[in-house]
Amino acid sequence: MHIVQRGNNKQQCFSRVSDYLSFLDALSDNAKRYEVEIHAYVLMTNHVHLLATPRGTIGASRMVQQLGRQYVQTFNKRYERSGTLWEGRYHSSLVDADNYLFACYRYIELNPVRAGMVETPEQYRWSSFNVNAYGATSDLITPRQEYQDLGSNSYERCSHYRRMFGVDLSDDDLTAIRFATNKGFPVGSGRFRIHIESNLGIALGSGIPGRPRYK
């Protein structure tokens, strides 16, 4: 699942190092509390991206809601302010692990590069890239099985992971991920979408624009 939480009216949500650290501490606590595995993240100045797997059907929503409330309390107290900080509701989309999982990893951890904040993802402190690409220690990140399958040991997995970042995301992948997350649609192949529609008993509309990926 790809989760995006944005600042209300695009306002800044992180101003100091202590803000980023407070958010990560709260994320770690609530991910454990609501049984949500976090695989990748990036904290931008006015929004947050997470790649996560909840163990239950409502774990992710409860995690994000409690995380938002907890961090806003800390932020408001620190800056002697009141009122909301985040948009009314977070955005999320299910991710087709067979076709789009690593595209989502790259989409998330390359955000600071696309924004022109750094030249390479390892230069940005507030993301999971150095954990996934270089094996940095983290109590927050839980590897997906697909990540584990990249190699037989940590060195091989990290090396393979870094090589994936040597190629830019295609325009199709960027469009698909952005569209799906904003609309709350699954990001994946046609078969994946049909599977979700069948299981949930709902129609997902016209779907992601651009070339469909039936695999």
Z-matrix of the N, CA and C atoms (Angstrom, degrees):
N
C 1 1.461
C 2 1.524 1 109.65
N 3 1.343 2 115.04 1 131.09
C 4 1.458 3 121.66 2 176.06
C 5 1.518 4 108.04 3 -100.37
N 6 1.332 5 116.68 4 122.41
C 7 1.460 6 123.08 5 -176.58
C 8 1.523 7 109.05 6 -117.59
N 9 1.328 8 116.12 7 134.27
C 10 1.464 9 121.58 8 176.59
C 11 1.520 10 108.71 9 -128.31
N 12 1.331 11 115.97 10 126.26
C 13 1.465 12 121.73 11 174.64
C 14 1.521 13 108.11 12 -120.36
N 15 1.333 14 116.87 13 123.48
C 16 1.465 15 121.58 14 -175.61
C 17 1.524 16 111.57 15 -112.14
N 18 1.316 17 115.13 16 150.85
C 19 1.445 18 120.51 17 175.48
C 20 1.518 19 110.72 18 -68.05
N 21 1.320 20 116.70 19 144.77
C 22 1.452 21 121.55 20 179.71
C 23 1.533 22 110.06 21 -62.01
N 24 1.349 23 115.86 22 127.88
C 25 1.463 24 121.26 23 -176.77
C 26 1.531 25 112.05 24 54.87
N 27 1.337 26 114.81 25 31.86
C 28 1.472 27 122.02 26 177.99
C 29 1.527 28 113.07 27 61.64
N 30 1.337 29 116.63 28 24.68
C 31 1.449 30 119.14 29 -179.77
C 32 1.523 31 111.30 30 -72.64
N 33 1.321 32 115.36 31 156.18
C 34 1.458 33 121.47 32 -177.79
C 35 1.526 34 110.09 33 -69.96
N 36 1.334 35 115.12 34 133.49
C 37 1.461 36 121.40 35 -178.40
C 38 1.521 37 112.92 36 -108.19
N 39 1.331 38 116.55 37 -13.97
C 40 1.459 39 122.07 38 -179.88
C 41 1.525 40 108.49 39 -135.27
N 42 1.323 41 116.32 40 125.10
C 43 1.459 42 120.44 41 -179.52
C 44 1.521 43 112.64 42 -119.16
N 45 1.319 44 116.76 43 -32.04
C 46 1.458 45 122.07 44 -176.74
C 47 1.529 46 110.12 45 -126.34
N 48 1.315 47 115.05 46 165.60
C 49 1.464 48 120.29 47 175.07
C 50 1.519 49 110.06 48 -56.54
N 51 1.323 50 116.96 49 -39.57
C 52 1.461 51 120.39 50 -178.36
C 53 1.524 52 112.21 51 -62.03
N 54 1.337 53 117.64 52 -28.92
C 55 1.467 54 120.56 53 177.48
C 56 1.523 55 110.44 54 -66.21
N 57 1.322 56 116.46 55 -49.27
C 58 1.466 57 120.77 56 179.71
C 59 1.536 58 110.83 57 -59.76
N 60 1.327 59 115.91 58 -43.47
C 61 1.461 60 119.74 59 -179.21
C 62 1.524 61 111.34 60 -65.54
N 63 1.331 62 116.55 61 -39.80
C 64 1.474 63 120.00 62 178.41
C 65 1.523 64 110.94 63 -62.74
N 66 1.335 65 115.96 64 -42.30
C 67 1.461 66 119.71 65 -179.64
C 68 1.529 67 110.56 66 -64.52
N 69 1.320 68 117.61 67 -44.88
C 70 1.467 69 120.83 68 -178.87
C 71 1.523 70 111.25 69 -64.56
N 72 1.320 71 117.23 70 -38.43
C 73 1.467 72 120.01 71 176.35
C 74 1.529 73 110.45 72 -62.69
N 75 1.328 74 116.31 73 -44.49
C 76 1.467 75 120.20 74 179.99
C 77 1.529 76 111.06 75 -66.65
N 78 1.336 77 115.99 76 -38.36
C 79 1.470 78 119.67 77 177.82
C 80 1.519 79 110.69 78 -62.72
N 81 1.321 80 116.87 79 -45.10
C 82 1.461 81 120.64 80 -179.90
C 83 1.529 82 110.73 81 -61.35
N 84 1.327 83 116.87 82 -46.00
C 85 1.470 84 120.84 83 -179.11
C 86 1.521 85 111.59 84 -61.73
N 87 1.326 86 117.24 85 -45.45
C 88 1.466 87 120.42 86 -175.38
C 89 1.520 88 112.45 87 -77.66
N 90 1.328 89 117.32 88 -29.43
C 91 1.464 90 119.45 89 174.45
C 92 1.528 91 110.14 90 -62.98
N 93 1.314 92 116.79 91 -41.60
C 94 1.470 93 120.30 92 177.92
C 95 1.527 94 110.79 93 -69.20
N 96 1.321 95 115.63 94 -42.06
C 97 1.464 96 120.50 95 -177.37
C 98 1.514 97 111.74 96 -61.46
N 99 1.328 98 117.04 97 -40.77
C 100 1.462 99 120.70 98 -175.85
C 101 1.525 100 112.95 99 -104.49
N 102 1.309 101 116.57 100 13.03
C 103 1.469 102 123.72 101 173.77
C 104 1.526 103 112.05 102 56.83
N 105 1.317 104 114.76 103 56.40
C 106 1.462 105 122.26 104 176.67
C 107 1.525 106 108.20 105 -119.64
N 108 1.313 107 116.37 106 123.71
C 109 1.456 108 120.42 107 177.26
C 110 1.528 109 109.69 108 -86.15
N 111 1.328 110 116.81 109 131.47
C 112 1.459 111 122.57 110 178.53
C 113 1.527 112 108.42 111 -103.54
N 114 1.325 113 116.45 112 125.08
C 115 1.467 114 121.32 113 -176.90
C 116 1.525 115 112.52 114 -106.24
N 117 1.318 116 116.78 115 -29.87
C 118 1.467 117 121.19 116 179.60
C 119 1.524 118 108.25 117 -156.97
N 120 1.341 119 115.31 118 152.61
C 121 1.459 120 119.47 119 177.25
C 122 1.521 121 109.25 120 -156.11
N 123 1.324 122 115.00 121 160.54
C 124 1.458 123 121.89 122 166.53
C 125 1.525 124 107.46 123 -148.89
N 126 1.319 125 115.41 124 134.28
C 127 1.459 126 121.60 125 176.12
C 128 1.516 127 107.54 126 -106.10
N 129 1.327 128 116.51 127 105.65
C 130 1.449 129 121.56 128 174.90
C 131 1.535 130 108.24 129 -89.11
N 132 1.313 131 117.69 130 175.05
C 133 1.462 132 118.34 131 -175.19
C 134 1.523 133 112.83 132 -66.07
N 135 1.346 134 117.18 133 -31.92
C 136 1.473 135 118.91 134 -176.69
C 137 1.522 136 113.87 135 -127.72
N 138 1.323 137 117.83 136 12.93
C 139 1.458 138 120.14 137 174.25
C 140 1.525 139 110.66 138 -163.42
N 141 1.325 140 114.47 139 167.43
C 142 1.469 141 122.32 140 -175.22
C 143 1.524 142 109.18 141 -133.13
N 144 1.322 143 116.53 142 139.19
C 145 1.462 144 122.89 143 172.33
C 146 1.523 145 109.05 144 -117.47
N 147 1.326 146 116.37 145 137.76
C 148 1.459 147 122.56 146 175.23
C 149 1.522 148 109.51 147 -132.39
N 150 1.325 149 116.52 148 142.18
C 151 1.463 150 122.52 149 167.58
C 152 1.519 151 105.72 150 -112.52
N 153 1.325 152 116.44 151 117.15
C 154 1.456 153 119.70 152 -168.42
C 155 1.519 154 111.80 153 -141.47
N 156 1.346 155 115.00 154 158.02
C 157 1.459 156 121.94 155 173.47
C 158 1.520 157 108.58 156 -128.71
N 159 1.331 158 118.79 157 108.13
C 160 1.466 159 120.83 158 176.01
C 161 1.526 160 110.05 159 -80.81
N 162 1.314 161 115.33 160 145.23
C 163 1.465 162 119.05 161 178.16
C 164 1.526 163 111.45 162 -81.32
N 165 1.318 164 116.77 163 -24.79
C 166 1.456 165 120.67 164 178.91
C 167 1.516 166 111.11 165 -119.62
N 168 1.319 167 115.77 166 177.09
C 169 1.462 168 120.18 167 -174.22
C 170 1.524 169 113.20 168 -76.76
N 171 1.329 170 117.90 169 -24.25
C 172 1.470 171 120.01 170 -176.21
C 173 1.530 172 112.16 171 -117.38
N 174 1.321 173 117.08 172 4.77
C 175 1.463 174 120.01 173 -176.54
C 176 1.518 175 112.97 174 -61.68
N 177 1.334 176 116.86 175 -42.56
C 178 1.463 177 120.12 176 -176.81
C 179 1.523 178 111.05 177 -64.87
N 180 1.333 179 117.16 178 -45.66
C 181 1.459 180 119.47 179 -178.13
C 182 1.525 181 111.09 180 -64.71
N 183 1.322 182 117.05 181 -40.63
C 184 1.463 183 119.72 182 178.61
C 185 1.529 184 110.69 183 -66.35
N 186 1.331 185 116.79 184 -39.69
C 187 1.459 186 120.43 185 178.38
C 188 1.525 187 111.05 186 -60.21
N 189 1.336 188 116.20 187 -49.19
C 190 1.463 189 120.02 188 -177.25
C 191 1.525 190 111.15 189 -65.52
N 192 1.320 191 117.60 190 -41.07
C 193 1.464 192 120.47 191 -179.89
C 194 1.523 193 111.65 192 -63.39
N 195 1.324 194 116.16 193 -47.77
C 196 1.459 195 119.41 194 -178.78
C 197 1.523 196 110.91 195 -69.16
N 198 1.318 197 116.63 196 -39.38
C 199 1.457 198 121.15 197 176.91
C 200 1.524 199 110.51 198 -59.04
N 201 1.341 200 116.08 199 -45.27
C 202 1.455 201 120.10 200 179.78
C 203 1.511 202 112.21 201 -61.13
N 204 1.331 203 116.54 202 -47.28
C 205 1.469 204 120.24 203 179.71
C 206 1.519 205 111.61 204 -62.46
N 207 1.318 206 116.19 205 -44.30
C 208 1.469 207 120.99 206 -177.15
C 209 1.525 208 111.19 207 -64.36
N 210 1.331 209 116.17 208 -44.55
C 211 1.455 210 118.88 209 -178.39
C 212 1.531 211 111.46 210 -69.93
N 213 1.332 212 117.68 211 -38.74
C 214 1.466 213 120.73 212 179.38
C 215 1.524 214 110.55 213 -61.45
N 216 1.326 215 117.38 214 -40.39
C 217 1.461 216 120.25 215 177.74
C 218 1.521 217 110.99 216 -60.10
N 219 1.333 218 115.89 217 -44.93
C 220 1.466 219 120.41 218 179.06
C 221 1.522 220 110.87 219 -64.76
N 222 1.343 221 116.33 220 -45.17
C 223 1.463 222 121.89 221 -177.84
C 224 1.528 223 111.09 222 -64.00
N 225 1.324 224 116.98 223 -46.32
C 226 1.457 225 120.81 224 -178.63
C 227 1.523 226 112.00 225 -64.18
N 228 1.320 227 116.14 226 -40.45
C 229 1.465 228 119.53 227 178.21
C 230 1.524 229 110.68 228 -65.93
N 231 1.316 230 116.24 229 -41.20
C 232 1.468 231 120.56 230 -177.57
C 233 1.525 232 111.49 231 -64.38
N 234 1.323 233 116.98 232 -37.93
C 235 1.463 234 120.25 233 -175.49
C 236 1.533 235 112.92 234 -107.43
N 237 1.335 236 115.75 235 12.58
C 238 1.469 237 121.32 236 176.84
C 239 1.533 238 111.03 237 50.82
N 240 1.315 239 114.50 238 52.41
C 241 1.460 240 120.71 239 179.93
C 242 1.523 241 108.72 240 -127.68
N 243 1.318 242 116.47 241 175.25
C 244 1.462 243 121.07 242 176.64
C 245 1.517 244 108.59 243 -141.97
N 246 1.312 245 115.52 244 168.43
C 247 1.454 246 119.89 245 177.54
C 248 1.511 247 113.73 246 97.11
N 249 1.321 248 113.62 247 -174.59
C 250 1.460 249 120.38 248 -174.46
C 251 1.518 250 111.71 249 -77.10
N 252 1.314 251 115.50 250 159.40
C 253 1.464 252 121.73 251 176.45
C 254 1.519 253 110.60 252 -123.78
N 255 1.332 254 116.11 253 -37.58
C 256 1.461 255 121.54 254 -175.76
C 257 1.520 256 111.32 255 -99.55
N 258 1.332 257 115.67 256 160.75
C 259 1.462 258 120.72 257 168.83
C 260 1.521 259 109.39 258 -59.79
N 261 1.323 260 116.02 259 160.51
C 262 1.451 261 120.52 260 -175.26
C 263 1.512 262 114.69 261 -55.39
N 264 1.335 263 116.71 262 -37.59
C 265 1.461 264 119.52 263 -179.34
C 266 1.519 265 110.24 264 -143.86
N 267 1.321 266 114.83 265 143.95
C 268 1.459 267 119.32 266 176.93
C 269 1.533 268 110.06 267 -75.55
N 270 1.313 269 116.50 268 161.41
C 271 1.457 270 122.41 269 175.53
C 272 1.533 271 108.80 270 -104.96
N 273 1.319 272 116.04 271 146.78
C 274 1.465 273 119.11 272 178.51
C 275 1.519 274 110.47 273 -153.18
N 276 1.318 275 115.52 274 156.31
C 277 1.464 276 121.03 275 175.28
C 278 1.517 277 109.23 276 -149.34
N 279 1.317 278 115.58 277 143.68
C 280 1.458 279 120.48 278 172.88
C 281 1.525 280 108.84 279 -71.89
N 282 1.331 281 116.16 280 148.32
C 283 1.463 282 121.41 281 -175.39
C 284 1.520 283 110.05 282 -118.60
N 285 1.312 284 116.12 283 128.13
C 286 1.455 285 123.19 284 174.71
C 287 1.528 286 108.19 285 -72.71
N 288 1.333 287 116.62 286 103.87
C 289 1.466 288 120.15 287 -174.64
C 290 1.521 289 112.41 288 -63.13
N 291 1.318 290 117.59 289 -30.59
C 292 1.468 291 120.21 290 -177.56
C 293 1.518 292 112.34 291 -68.29
N 294 1.340 293 117.51 292 -32.48
C 295 1.462 294 120.65 293 -171.85
C 296 1.525 295 115.06 294 -118.03
N 297 1.323 296 117.43 295 -27.51
C 298 1.464 297 118.82 296 -170.71
C 299 1.527 298 114.75 297 -125.20
N 300 1.317 299 118.88 298 -0.75
C 301 1.460 300 119.89 299 -174.94
C 302 1.527 301 112.18 300 -57.36
N 303 1.335 302 116.04 301 -54.27
C 304 1.461 303 118.23 302 -176.18
C 305 1.525 304 112.05 303 -74.60
N 306 1.319 305 117.15 304 -22.05
C 307 1.462 306 119.30 305 171.21
C 308 1.525 307 109.44 306 -64.73
N 309 1.325 308 117.51 307 -38.03
C 310 1.462 309 121.00 308 178.13
C 311 1.530 310 111.48 309 -70.17
N 312 1.323 311 117.30 310 -40.29
C 313 1.475 312 119.87 311 173.15
C 314 1.533 313 109.44 312 -53.15
N 315 1.319 314 115.41 313 -50.18
C 316 1.467 315 120.01 314 -176.58
C 317 1.522 316 111.30 315 -68.22
N 318 1.317 317 116.85 316 -40.86
C 319 1.460 318 120.57 317 178.36
C 320 1.528 319 110.51 318 -56.60
N 321 1.321 320 116.29 319 -45.92
C 322 1.462 321 121.36 320 -177.17
C 323 1.528 322 111.28 321 -68.16
N 324 1.311 323 117.19 322 -52.11
C 325 1.464 324 119.86 323 -172.51
C 326 1.525 325 113.68 324 -78.02
N 327 1.332 326 117.47 325 -12.44
C 328 1.465 327 121.11 326 175.66
C 329 1.532 328 112.63 327 -94.79
N 330 1.324 329 117.29 328 1.42
C 331 1.461 330 119.94 329 179.70
C 332 1.528 331 113.04 330 -53.75
N 333 1.329 332 119.54 331 -46.49
C 334 1.472 333 119.14 332 -179.12
C 335 1.529 334 112.90 333 -64.81
N 336 1.340 335 116.87 334 -28.95
C 337 1.465 336 120.50 335 177.73
C 338 1.522 337 109.96 336 -71.44
N 339 1.347 338 116.51 337 -46.60
C 340 1.455 339 119.78 338 178.67
C 341 1.520 340 111.79 339 -62.60
N 342 1.331 341 117.00 340 -30.20
C 343 1.464 342 121.18 341 -179.97
C 344 1.527 343 112.37 342 -81.15
N 345 1.336 344 117.00 343 -5.05
C 346 1.457 345 120.64 344 178.99
C 347 1.517 346 114.02 345 77.67
N 348 1.327 347 117.13 346 16.98
C 349 1.461 348 120.66 347 -178.39
C 350 1.528 349 111.85 348 -81.50
N 351 1.329 350 116.23 349 -31.02
C 352 1.464 351 122.70 350 178.85
C 353 1.522 352 107.99 351 -142.98
N 354 1.319 353 116.23 352 165.69
C 355 1.466 354 120.19 353 177.79
C 356 1.520 355 111.93 354 -89.41
N 357 1.320 356 117.75 355 -31.32
C 358 1.467 357 122.34 356 -179.95
C 359 1.518 358 109.08 357 -134.73
N 360 1.331 359 117.92 358 151.03
C 361 1.467 360 120.04 359 -173.75
C 362 1.527 361 114.06 360 -63.65
N 363 1.336 362 117.50 361 -29.03
C 364 1.467 363 118.74 362 -178.94
C 365 1.527 364 112.51 363 -68.92
N 366 1.329 365 117.06 364 -15.34
C 367 1.465 366 120.41 365 179.50
C 368 1.527 367 112.41 366 -78.89
N 369 1.319 368 116.92 367 -13.18
C 370 1.468 369 119.95 368 -177.38
C 371 1.515 370 109.32 369 -95.96
N 372 1.313 371 115.61 370 121.78
C 373 1.464 372 120.82 371 -172.42
C 374 1.522 373 113.26 372 -72.22
N 375 1.333 374 117.12 373 -32.16
C 376 1.462 375 119.87 374 -167.27
C 377 1.528 376 112.30 375 -99.46
N 378 1.298 377 115.88 376 52.00
C 379 1.461 378 121.60 377 173.31
C 380 1.516 379 109.11 378 -145.70
N 381 1.322 380 114.96 379 172.69
C 382 1.467 381 121.38 380 -179.05
C 383 1.521 382 112.71 381 -89.37
N 384 1.336 383 118.10 382 4.04
C 385 1.461 384 119.71 383 -173.02
C 386 1.520 385 112.42 384 -57.33
N 387 1.309 386 118.31 385 -45.94
C 388 1.466 387 120.11 386 -176.65
C 389 1.527 388 112.65 387 -68.78
N 390 1.327 389 116.48 388 -20.44
C 391 1.464 390 119.73 389 173.30
C 392 1.524 391 109.59 390 -74.88
N 393 1.328 392 116.24 391 -50.71
C 394 1.466 393 120.52 392 -176.08
C 395 1.521 394 113.27 393 -74.39
N 396 1.325 395 117.28 394 -31.91
C 397 1.468 396 120.69 395 -174.02
C 398 1.523 397 113.80 396 -96.99
N 399 1.343 398 117.06 397 -22.98
C 400 1.468 399 119.40 398 -176.08
C 401 1.526 400 113.26 399 -129.91
N 402 1.322 401 117.08 400 1.09
C 403 1.463 402 119.94 401 176.07
C 404 1.509 403 114.46 402 76.42
N 405 1.338 404 118.36 403 22.41
C 406 1.461 405 120.66 404 176.34
C 407 1.524 406 109.91 405 -60.08
N 408 1.316 407 116.20 406 144.51
C 409 1.458 408 121.62 407 -177.51
C 410 1.522 409 111.17 408 -69.79
N 411 1.324 410 115.65 409 135.61
C 412 1.462 411 120.47 410 178.29
C 413 1.521 412 109.94 411 -152.86
N 414 1.334 413 115.79 412 131.70
C 415 1.462 414 120.59 413 173.66
C 416 1.516 415 111.43 414 -85.00
N 417 1.326 416 116.30 415 -8.80
C 418 1.464 417 120.58 416 -175.99
C 419 1.523 418 112.80 417 -89.81
N 420 1.331 419 117.10 418 -40.17
C 421 1.459 420 121.56 419 -171.24
C 422 1.528 421 111.69 420 -83.70
N 423 1.331 422 115.21 421 130.41
C 424 1.463 423 122.88 422 172.67
C 425 1.525 424 107.84 423 -115.19
N 426 1.331 425 118.48 424 119.86
C 427 1.472 426 119.63 425 -177.74
C 428 1.528 427 111.67 426 -67.87
N 429 1.311 428 116.56 427 138.47
C 430 1.461 429 121.93 428 169.21
C 431 1.521 430 108.61 429 -70.72
N 432 1.345 431 116.16 430 157.09
C 433 1.457 432 119.34 431 177.84
C 434 1.520 433 110.77 432 -61.94
N 435 1.332 434 116.66 433 -35.05
C 436 1.465 435 120.29 434 178.59
C 437 1.529 436 111.00 435 -62.46
N 438 1.317 437 116.47 436 -34.75
C 439 1.466 438 120.30 437 175.47
C 440 1.530 439 109.86 438 -68.69
N 441 1.308 440 116.93 439 -44.16
C 442 1.472 441 120.85 440 178.75
C 443 1.521 442 111.46 441 -58.88
N 444 1.331 443 115.97 442 -32.87
C 445 1.457 444 120.74 443 -177.85
C 446 1.527 445 113.29 444 -75.69
N 447 1.326 446 117.72 445 -3.96
C 448 1.467 447 120.14 446 178.61
C 449 1.523 448 112.52 447 -68.47
N 450 1.314 449 117.92 448 -20.51
C 451 1.463 450 120.22 449 179.93
C 452 1.513 451 111.35 450 -169.34
N 453 1.301 452 116.82 451 169.85
C 454 1.466 453 121.72 452 -177.32
C 455 1.522 454 112.65 453 -86.11
N 456 1.337 455 117.30 454 -10.02
C 457 1.459 456 121.14 455 178.33
C 458 1.528 457 108.74 456 -149.61
N 459 1.329 458 115.60 457 173.27
C 460 1.464 459 120.26 458 -175.55
C 461 1.526 460 112.15 459 -61.28
N 462 1.317 461 117.33 460 -39.97
C 463 1.471 462 120.68 461 -179.40
C 464 1.526 463 110.74 462 -61.07
N 465 1.332 464 117.08 463 -45.93
C 466 1.462 465 120.53 464 -179.29
C 467 1.528 466 111.37 465 -66.30
N 468 1.337 467 116.35 466 -41.56
C 469 1.466 468 119.26 467 -179.57
C 470 1.525 469 111.03 468 -63.58
N 471 1.320 470 116.42 469 -45.75
C 472 1.470 471 120.12 470 -179.34
C 473 1.527 472 111.38 471 -64.47
N 474 1.323 473 115.80 472 -41.56
C 475 1.464 474 120.13 473 -179.43
C 476 1.523 475 111.19 474 -63.06
N 477 1.325 476 116.11 475 -44.98
C 478 1.465 477 120.69 476 179.11
C 479 1.525 478 110.02 477 -64.26
N 480 1.320 479 115.81 478 -41.80
C 481 1.465 480 120.62 479 -179.32
C 482 1.528 481 110.65 480 -61.80
N 483 1.324 482 117.43 481 -44.22
C 484 1.465 483 120.47 482 179.94
C 485 1.523 484 111.44 483 -62.54
N 486 1.324 485 116.84 484 -36.36
C 487 1.472 486 119.54 485 -179.35
C 488 1.526 487 111.55 486 -63.35
N 489 1.333 488 117.12 487 -31.80
C 490 1.465 489 119.60 488 178.82
C 491 1.525 490 111.68 489 -63.83
N 492 1.316 491 117.07 490 -25.28
C 493 1.454 492 120.94 491 -178.56
C 494 1.525 493 111.96 492 -85.43
N 495 1.310 494 117.25 493 0.34
C 496 1.456 495 120.79 494 176.07
C 497 1.511 496 112.86 495 -79.86
N 498 1.328 497 116.66 496 -8.77
C 499 1.470 498 122.24 497 179.63
C 500 1.516 499 108.37 498 -119.99
N 501 1.337 500 116.82 499 130.08
C 502 1.456 501 120.70 500 179.68
C 503 1.526 502 110.93 501 -66.03
N 504 1.317 503 116.26 502 150.12
C 505 1.462 504 120.42 503 172.01
C 506 1.518 505 109.29 504 -63.04
N 507 1.317 506 116.43 505 140.88
C 508 1.458 507 120.30 506 178.11
C 509 1.525 508 109.80 507 -71.12
N 510 1.318 509 115.72 508 158.11
C 511 1.467 510 120.25 509 176.15
C 512 1.521 511 110.89 510 -60.71
N 513 1.343 512 116.69 511 -35.44
C 514 1.467 513 120.32 512 178.59
C 515 1.529 514 111.09 513 -62.08
N 516 1.341 515 116.08 514 -44.55
C 517 1.459 516 119.69 515 -179.56
C 518 1.525 517 111.40 516 -66.78
N 519 1.322 518 117.03 517 -42.60
C 520 1.463 519 120.31 518 178.01
C 521 1.527 520 110.98 519 -59.38
N 522 1.333 521 115.55 520 -45.99
C 523 1.466 522 120.27 521 -179.39
C 524 1.521 523 110.82 522 -64.29
N 525 1.325 524 116.77 523 -44.14
C 526 1.467 525 121.01 524 -177.75
C 527 1.528 526 111.05 525 -62.44
N 528 1.323 527 117.29 526 -45.41
C 529 1.463 528 120.74 527 -177.36
C 530 1.523 529 110.60 528 -67.34
N 531 1.330 530 116.90 529 -44.59
C 532 1.467 531 120.05 530 -179.36
C 533 1.522 532 111.70 531 -64.58
N 534 1.322 533 115.87 532 -44.99
C 535 1.463 534 120.34 533 -178.38
C 536 1.525 535 110.67 534 -64.09
N 537 1.318 536 116.27 535 -46.98
C 538 1.460 537 120.36 536 -177.26
C 539 1.523 538 111.34 537 -63.11
N 540 1.328 539 116.99 538 -42.68
C 541 1.460 540 119.87 539 -178.36
C 542 1.518 541 111.35 540 -67.21
N 543 1.323 542 117.54 541 -43.29
C 544 1.466 543 120.65 542 -179.33
C 545 1.526 544 112.28 543 -65.89
N 546 1.347 545 115.96 544 -33.90
C 547 1.461 546 120.14 545 -177.32
C 548 1.523 547 113.23 546 -93.37
N 549 1.343 548 117.02 547 -9.56
C 550 1.453 549 119.69 548 -176.72
C 551 1.511 550 113.39 549 75.76
N 552 1.343 551 116.90 550 21.53
C 553 1.458 552 121.65 551 178.05
C 554 1.526 553 110.17 552 -91.30
N 555 1.331 554 118.23 553 156.06
C 556 1.459 555 120.04 554 170.74
C 557 1.521 556 110.52 555 -64.35
N 558 1.323 557 116.95 556 146.30
C 559 1.453 558 121.31 557 174.18
C 560 1.525 559 107.33 558 -106.68
N 561 1.339 560 115.07 559 113.82
C 562 1.450 561 118.08 560 -176.38
C 563 1.506 562 112.36 561 173.17
N 564 1.304 563 115.51 562 -168.43
C 565 1.454 564 121.98 563 -177.87
C 566 1.525 565 110.97 564 -73.34
N 567 1.340 566 114.72 565 169.09
C 568 1.454 567 119.51 566 176.34
C 569 1.507 568 111.96 567 -59.44
N 570 1.307 569 117.71 568 -41.53
C 571 1.467 570 121.00 569 -179.96
C 572 1.523 571 111.10 570 -63.59
N 573 1.330 572 116.00 571 -38.78
C 574 1.460 573 120.07 572 178.61
C 575 1.522 574 110.29 573 -62.11
N 576 1.326 575 116.70 574 -44.56
C 577 1.457 576 120.78 575 179.72
C 578 1.532 577 111.48 576 -63.17
N 579 1.343 578 116.33 577 -41.91
C 580 1.466 579 120.39 578 178.43
C 581 1.524 580 110.45 579 -62.08
N 582 1.327 581 116.04 580 -40.08
C 583 1.466 582 121.42 581 178.45
C 584 1.526 583 110.58 582 -61.63
N 585 1.333 584 117.32 583 -44.56
C 586 1.464 585 121.34 584 179.00
C 587 1.525 586 110.26 585 -64.45
N 588 1.335 587 117.25 586 -44.33
C 589 1.463 588 120.85 587 179.44
C 590 1.524 589 111.32 588 -59.77
N 591 1.335 590 115.79 589 -42.03
C 592 1.462 591 120.55 590 -178.78
C 593 1.526 592 111.44 591 -66.43
N 594 1.346 593 115.62 592 -44.10
C 595 1.464 594 119.82 593 -177.39
C 596 1.528 595 112.17 594 -69.23
N 597 1.327 596 117.16 595 -37.26
C 598 1.460 597 120.77 596 -176.79
C 599 1.518 598 112.99 597 -93.06
N 600 1.337 599 116.86 598 -13.00
C 601 1.447 600 120.21 599 -179.90
C 602 1.509 601 113.80 600 67.86
N 603 1.358 602 116.54 601 34.32
C 604 1.462 603 120.71 602 -179.48
C 605 1.519 604 109.57 603 -131.98
N 606 1.339 605 115.64 604 159.47
C 607 1.454 606 121.47 605 173.69
C 608 1.520 607 108.74 606 -99.70
N 609 1.317 608 116.44 607 137.82
C 610 1.459 609 120.94 608 -176.20
C 611 1.518 610 112.66 609 -99.62
N 612 1.303 611 118.14 610 15.82
C 613 1.454 612 120.48 611 176.11
C 614 1.512 613 111.91 612 77.09
N 615 1.335 614 114.73 613 -157.32
C 616 1.463 615 120.01 614 -175.12
C 617 1.513 616 113.05 615 -73.95
N 618 1.328 617 116.16 616 -18.33
C 619 1.456 618 118.92 617 173.99
C 620 1.494 619 114.76 618 88.65
N 621 1.335 620 114.90 619 -170.69
C 622 1.463 621 121.98 620 -175.51
C 623 1.509 622 109.99 621 -72.47
N 624 1.330 623 118.30 622 132.99
C 625 1.459 624 120.27 623 -179.99
C 626 1.517 625 111.02 624 -70.58
N 627 1.313 626 115.13 625 157.61
C 628 1.454 627 118.61 626 177.60
C 629 1.512 628 111.70 627 100.49
N 630 1.309 629 114.77 628 -169.13
C 631 1.460 630 121.29 629 -175.10
C 632 1.524 631 110.70 630 -72.43
N 633 1.375 632 117.97 631 122.67
C 634 1.467 633 119.93 632 178.18
C 635 1.524 634 110.26 633 -70.49
N 636 1.338 635 115.72 634 153.66
C 637 1.457 636 120.55 635 -179.46
C 638 1.514 637 108.47 636 -119.01
N 639 1.327 638 116.80 637 95.28
C 640 1.457 639 121.32 638 -179.37
C 641 1.524 640 108.62 639 -96.60
N 642 1.317 641 114.69 640 105.22
C 643 1.477 642 120.56 641 -177.97
C 644 1.513 643 109.02 642 -130.50
